Amino acid sequence: MSTDTSDRRLLLRPVHWLETKSEAVFAYILLAPAFLLLAVIAFFPLVQTFRFSLLADETAAANPFGGFVGFENYAALLTGEALIPQQFLDPTFETPLLQQALFVTLAFAILSVLFETLIGFGQALVIDQEFYGRRWVRVAIIIPYAIPIVIQAMIFFLMFNPTVGFATDFMQALGIFGQNPLATPRDSFIIVLVADIWKTAAFMALLILAGLQSVDRGLYDVAKVSGASPWQQFKYITLPLVAPALLVAMLFRTMDAMRIYGLIDATAGCQTVPSMSCLVITALQETRRWATGSSVAFLTAVVIAIVVLIYLFGLRDTEAGVT
Amino acid sequence: MSGEEQHPDLEAQERAGQEEPELDRGIVEAWAARAISNPDRAYKATFYLATFFFLVTTLFPFYWLLMVALTPRGNLSDVGVLTPAGFNPGAFVEIFTRLPFHRYMFNSFLIATVATVLVLFVASLAGYVFGRLRFRGRNALLLSVLVTSFFPPAAFFIPLNRLFNTNIDALRPILSAGSLYNTPYAIFIPLSALYLPLSIFILMTFYSQIPDGLEDAARVEGTTRLGALFRVIVPLSAPGVATAGVLTFITVYNEYFFSSLMTDGRPQNWAPMLEGVLRFQGEFEVLFNLMAAASIVAVLPVAILVIVAQEKIVSGLTAGAVKE
């Protein structure tokens, strides 16, 4: 019994030691595991990525990094001299690769967020209503959001596969797609876009739904008494009150859309639709240019940061006040 | 608008109701006429049409995937839009015999479970601190957590890839190869860190809503501060903890970037489910029906989780996002 209590006391010693500390010290100690994890996985690698990006590529030696070259990798990327495998987006090989990737990434982010917002808004309006079977409609609408990326990719890969899928025939009949869409950059881009909209409109719907449910229902009663049509109610009550939630949701989606990698990798492949994240992996795996890859990775982070800042600048005037 | 005066639209409606002549109309025309005289009907119809449209667009891909999975391999070029070309449920058995797909699934489950437990523990401590304690530097630290979620995983990948491929002698006793590449650690450690911020924000919201009195009471009873956290605050915030757990599990299970890059893709090297699904594409020939069958099997766990924990996902995402 006595050994038992002494063991217990030994075990509890750190806990009691914690008790003697002030609230601030206690707070820092409890935060230590979280920040240790974030430091090892995020902060430290980010600094390392930047440091690597200033080094030379060493494609043959055991160590993939050479000497310090300053911003030469960035200069090479921006002028299009970087030696990453050429992509098919511009068959004339004249557009610098980074510009292609930048174009793909930004075009994807803008188009996907635009469509997802519109469709997500529609879905949110539907699941905001009270009706019989609402729970199951809600489950059905949010299910794509919870689908693994690889399965989302598989569904659309199969649908647009010329052998199995029916969608290619349909799109060809409309005159939109060419022979083998999963090998053509423009067609593949559309496929990736559709797949992304299918999955993530649900995410937008969920965030917009939160905004809708915070709207005071009494306002609609007032509007009805004043004879406002449902469209007028939407335009003058719903939209202005949901706008802050909508903008925050769009910010999240934009950040996420600019990271696109998995969906492309598992459908058309990184060579066909080169996004910025794709370029990092291509530089690493195909040519072993780690330093160039690091520069692309850091540039990706910079581009995302710029977009976020633009958003925050726009949000500053609204009441959303992202803290 | 004065209250007594009737709105012109309503007047028009009433008049239309009274003066509607008995005409011989077709179904569509009659419906249209009623919709014009009573706009609510039109709105209601739009609503049902929209609901139907969203249900079809979200659910049809799964239905069609099942049709592909049920089609025998020889008939794959004849899969219809609504019907399979033949009937061969054997594909659902074949995915486990041709490749150890169950092993891939197990790996994914293990990685997602361990990451969830780790995230919940670490985020509980951090969420408690951010939600309930006042101390110097709180906002700066909270901002740095938020900033982490801004960066793309690609920006962390190269140094991490290098780190995980380094042989660390200290790890030899636990890992035969001495490096973290091809181990579950190489996947769940980065993913835990990347999805930590969302859980911190969710738990912070829930923990901050527990009345101070309850914590004080526990402290007066003689519990330590940590004891009060795990015996009072965490149990009282059970819905929040469940929400954070469900969301972390789903996101880790679904993740692609690190999951596809941190192993060589072999099941004995802890490759997750996504490698299994993609393997049917390359190993021998392109086995479309097996890819579809494997996708359906792999989607079941998350689909069930969504059906069971729908409310949690909705509330968690909105709470986390609104807070951020």
Interface residues (C-beta under 8 A of the other chain):
Chain A: V15 H16 L18 E19 E23 A24 F26 A27 Y28 L30 L31 P33 A34 F35 L37 L38 V40 I41 A42 F43 F44 P45 L46 Q48 T49 F52 G122 Q123 L125 V126 Q129 R135 V137 R138 V139 A140 I141 I142 I143 P144 A146 I147 P148 I149 V150 I151 M154 I155 F156 L158 M159 N161 T163 V164 F166 W198 A202 F203 L206 L207 L209 A210 S226 G227 S229 P230 A245 V248 A249 F252 M255 M258 R259 Y261 G262 L263 D265 A266 M276 S277 V280 I281 L284 W290 G293 S294 V296 A297 F298 T300 A301 I304 A305 V308 V322
Chain B: M1 H7 D9 L10 P39 D40 Y43 F47 A50 T51 F54 L55 T57 T58 L59 P61 F62 W64 L65 V68 L76 S77 V79 G80 V81 F121 V122 A123 L125 A126 Y128 V129 L133 R134 F135 R136 R138 L141 S144 V145 T148 S149 F150 F151 P152 P153 A154 A155 F156 F157 I158 P159 L160 N161 L163 I189 P190 S192 A193 L194 L196 I200 T224 R225 L226 G227 I250 Y253 N254 E255 Y256 F257 S260 L261 M273 L274 V277 L278 F288 M291 A292 S295 A298 V299 V302 A303 L305 V306 I307 Q310 I313 V314 L317 T318 A321 V322 E324
